[in-house]
Amino acid sequence: MKQRRSLSILVILAAFVLVLSACGGGGDHAGQGVVVAVDAAKGEVTLDHEDIPGLMKGMTMTFQADSKLLAGIEAGQEVDFRVREEGGRYEVTAIVRRE
């Protein structure tokens, strides 16, 4: 009985996550773009990015980012990144150079 209840809770949680993803709510969004500027001291990266589905149209924008993520990232590089929006604040949560 206990295993059955745990399985039911797990199924409900999985369904909730899928619904949030489908609605574009919560979580990170994938993007691609070119680095325009990096200011690791301020924890900022400016990206000229393509449309980020479910989040925003393509544009040049400065994002917040943990300075550790910005190590090795330089202006002019093409990158894949993930961004999260919380309360009107946009933060890059992952960024890697495209090879």
C-alpha positions as a LaTeX table, in Angstrom:
\begin{tabular}{lrrr}
\hline
Residue & $x$ (\AA) & $y$ (\AA) & $z$ (\AA) \\
\hline
Met1 & 0.00 & 0.00 & 0.00 \\
Lys2 & 2.83 & 2.39 & 0.89 \\
Gln3 & 4.63 & 1.69 & $-2.41$ \\
Arg4 & 1.42 & 2.29 & $-4.34$ \\
Arg5 & 0.91 & 5.64 & $-2.62$ \\
Ser6 & 4.52 & 6.68 & $-3.32$ \\
Leu7 & 4.11 & 5.74 & $-6.97$ \\
Ser8 & 0.90 & 7.79 & $-7.19$ \\
Ile9 & 2.62 & 10.84 & $-5.72$ \\
Leu10 & 5.53 & 10.40 & $-8.14$ \\
Val11 & 3.15 & 10.21 & $-11.12$ \\
Ile12 & 1.32 & 13.35 & $-9.99$ \\
Leu13 & 4.60 & 15.26 & $-9.57$ \\
Ala14 & 5.82 & 14.15 & $-13.00$ \\
Ala15 & 2.55 & 15.30 & $-14.57$ \\
Phe16 & 2.87 & 18.67 & $-12.82$ \\
Val17 & 6.39 & 19.16 & $-14.18$ \\
Leu18 & 5.23 & 18.29 & $-17.70$ \\
Val19 & 2.35 & 20.77 & $-17.50$ \\
Leu20 & 4.69 & 23.55 & $-16.31$ \\
Ser21 & 7.10 & 22.78 & $-19.15$ \\
Ala22 & 4.33 & 22.84 & $-21.75$ \\
Cys23 & 3.06 & 26.18 & $-20.46$ \\
Gly24 & 6.53 & 27.72 & $-20.48$ \\
Gly25 & 6.35 & 28.32 & $-16.76$ \\
Gly26 & 9.34 & 27.77 & $-14.55$ \\
Gly27 & 12.58 & 26.15 & $-15.48$ \\
Asp28 & 15.32 & 27.11 & $-17.88$ \\
His29 & 14.99 & 27.96 & $-21.56$ \\
Ala30 & 17.59 & 27.07 & $-24.20$ \\
Gly31 & 19.11 & 29.76 & $-26.40$ \\
Gln32 & 21.87 & 30.35 & $-28.93$ \\
Gly33 & 23.75 & 33.52 & $-29.67$ \\
Val34 & 26.97 & 35.48 & $-29.89$ \\
Val35 & 28.71 & 37.01 & $-26.88$ \\
Val36 & 28.88 & 40.81 & $-27.19$ \\
Ala37 & 30.50 & 41.54 & $-23.81$ \\
Val38 & 31.43 & 39.87 & $-20.54$ \\
Asp39 & 31.78 & 41.57 & $-17.15$ \\
Ala40 & 32.59 & 38.74 & $-14.75$ \\
Ala41 & 33.14 & 41.21 & $-11.88$ \\
Lys42 & 29.52 & 42.38 & $-12.18$ \\
Gly43 & 28.24 & 38.90 & $-13.06$ \\
Glu44 & 26.90 & 40.03 & $-16.44$ \\
Val45 & 27.07 & 38.74 & $-20.00$ \\
Thr46 & 25.64 & 40.55 & $-23.02$ \\
Leu47 & 24.36 & 38.25 & $-25.75$ \\
Asp48 & 23.07 & 38.90 & $-29.26$ \\
His49 & 20.70 & 35.93 & $-29.21$ \\
Glu50 & 18.18 & 34.25 & $-31.44$ \\
Asp51 & 14.55 & 33.74 & $-30.37$ \\
Ile52 & 14.31 & 31.83 & $-27.09$ \\
Pro53 & 11.15 & 29.74 & $-27.54$ \\
Gly54 & 8.62 & 30.30 & $-24.79$ \\
Leu55 & 10.54 & 33.25 & $-23.36$ \\
Met56 & 11.47 & 36.10 & $-25.74$ \\
Lys57 & 12.24 & 37.20 & $-29.29$ \\
Gly58 & 15.80 & 37.51 & $-30.51$ \\
Met59 & 17.67 & 40.65 & $-29.40$ \\
Thr60 & 20.85 & 41.93 & $-27.79$ \\
Met61 & 20.45 & 41.82 & $-24.03$ \\
Thr62 & 22.52 & 41.79 & $-20.86$ \\
Phe63 & 21.86 & 38.86 & $-18.53$ \\
Gln64 & 22.94 & 38.18 & $-14.97$ \\
Ala65 & 25.26 & 35.17 & $-14.57$ \\
Asp66 & 27.41 & 33.63 & $-11.87$ \\
Ser67 & 30.95 & 34.83 & $-12.54$ \\
Lys68 & 32.19 & 31.21 & $-12.41$ \\
Leu69 & 30.05 & 30.40 & $-15.46$ \\
Leu70 & 31.73 & 33.18 & $-17.41$ \\
Ala71 & 35.27 & 31.82 & $-17.08$ \\
Gly72 & 36.66 & 31.33 & $-20.60$ \\
Ile73 & 33.72 & 33.09 & $-22.27$ \\
Glu74 & 34.78 & 36.01 & $-24.48$ \\
Ala75 & 33.21 & 38.56 & $-26.83$ \\
Gly76 & 32.73 & 37.21 & $-30.34$ \\
Gln77 & 32.19 & 33.58 & $-29.33$ \\
Glu78 & 29.11 & 31.69 & $-30.47$ \\
Val79 & 27.44 & 30.06 & $-27.46$ \\
Asp80 & 24.63 & 27.79 & $-26.40$ \\
Phe81 & 23.09 & 28.87 & $-23.11$ \\
Arg82 & 20.21 & 28.35 & $-20.72$ \\
Val83 & 18.35 & 31.22 & $-19.11$ \\
Arg84 & 15.80 & 31.43 & $-16.32$ \\
Glu85 & 13.34 & 34.26 & $-15.67$ \\
Glu86 & 12.27 & 34.99 & $-12.13$ \\
Gly87 & 10.36 & 38.11 & $-11.19$ \\
Gly88 & 11.42 & 40.02 & $-14.29$ \\
Arg89 & 15.10 & 39.14 & $-13.77$ \\
Tyr90 & 16.85 & 37.04 & $-16.40$ \\
Glu91 & 19.78 & 34.87 & $-15.37$ \\
Val92 & 22.01 & 32.66 & $-17.50$ \\
Thr93 & 22.28 & 29.34 & $-15.68$ \\
Ala94 & 24.60 & 27.58 & $-18.16$ \\
Ile95 & 26.75 & 28.76 & $-21.08$ \\
Val96 & 29.14 & 26.89 & $-23.38$ \\
Arg97 & 31.11 & 27.84 & $-26.49$ \\
Arg98 & 29.88 & 26.32 & $-29.72$ \\
Glu99 & 32.59 & 24.40 & $-31.54$ \\
\hline
\end{tabular}
